[in-house]
């Protein structure tokens, strides 16, 4: 199979627009489907490499993916087209939801419904965290690092920067020599 | 601290985006600390509501920051919070992409990647714990959270069905 021609700005916008409106509860799987399987802008290995960068760098992973892919084809303009495509529709939707929440959030029936959705949303997050723990914590040192980060943030309620400043360097140092 | 909520949103989320290792959701606890504890902009329950709305909507989960911005300062707040959370890190990504590609086999890259992975897991667990504590007030709500997590882990059911179930149980006054 030949690689398809590089996407235009309009195609970048359109591709990420589709990712933005279709992703419920996490958009990364949809981004992979669009980039690798449907439009073939990236090979599977290229996608994995882009994703590793975007997970390594701070900030929302999917936004970083849009920046990396957009800029690879069209520089700053490509990055803008991809990010705006990704964010425009979901932003409008959540602002509309926010407006409804402000107006009707205190109606008892609405309050009760949101309470139910909140409990479910928390469950989705619990599931994601546990899945990551299951695949990511395969060494005892990793369990200790994750436990320290959890304890510092969730139990002791230390500021994030303080916890990261201690735990992240120690974790990298601990792994340093075993990495080949 | 500044007097203008918009400037405060820009400053807080701009800085937060630069330490958001592991993505937007991993720093939910820090957002909660900022907007609930430090600034008193909303209660923990409202914060959990906004997270739920963001989860129920399509698109990146990080759009919870748009809702927080909305709650604090309306449409301008939503726009400022979203831009602050995405632009600094986008610039960083843009600048760093080529270095990253070139150092595919570099030792430092592998060590940092593998060292940060368990940190991210810990942050996600903390976010899940704190959101659950903020969202659930009754034993039934905790049960629904646990049920949802179990279903997501054990099956491939689309999360929208679970969100719909939560809405119905809430409306019926069960949780």
Interface residues (C-beta under 8 A of the other chain):
Chain A: X20 X21 X22 X23 X24 X25 X26 X27 X49 X52 X53 X54 X55 X56 X57 X58 X59 X60 X61 X62 X63 X64 X67 X68 X71 X72 X76 X79 X83 X86 X87 X89 X90 X91 X93 X94 X95 X97 X98 X99 X101 X102 X105 X109 X112 X113 X114 X115 X116 X117 X118 X119 X120 X121 X122 X123 X124 X125 X126 X127 X128 X129 X130 X131 X132 X133 X136 X137 X141 X142 X143 X145 X146 X147 X148 X149 X150 X153 X154 X157 X159 X160 X161 X164 X167 X168 X171 X172 X173 X174 X175 X176 X179 X180
Chain B: X16 X17 X18 X19 X20 X21 X22 X23 X24 X25 X27 X29 X30 X33 X48 X49 X50 X51 X52 X53 X54 X55 X56 X57 X58 X59 X60 X61 X62 X63 X66 X67 X70 X71 X75 X78 X82 X85 X86 X88 X89 X90 X92 X93 X94 X96 X97 X100 X101 X104 X107 X110 X111 X112 X113 X114 X115 X116 X117 X118 X119 X120 X121 X122 X123 X124 X125 X126 X127 X128 X129 X130 X131 X132 X135 X136 X137 X141 X142 X144 X145 X146 X147 X148 X149 X150 X152 X153 X158 X159 X160 X162 X163 X165 X166 X167 X168 X169 X170 X171 X173 X174 X175
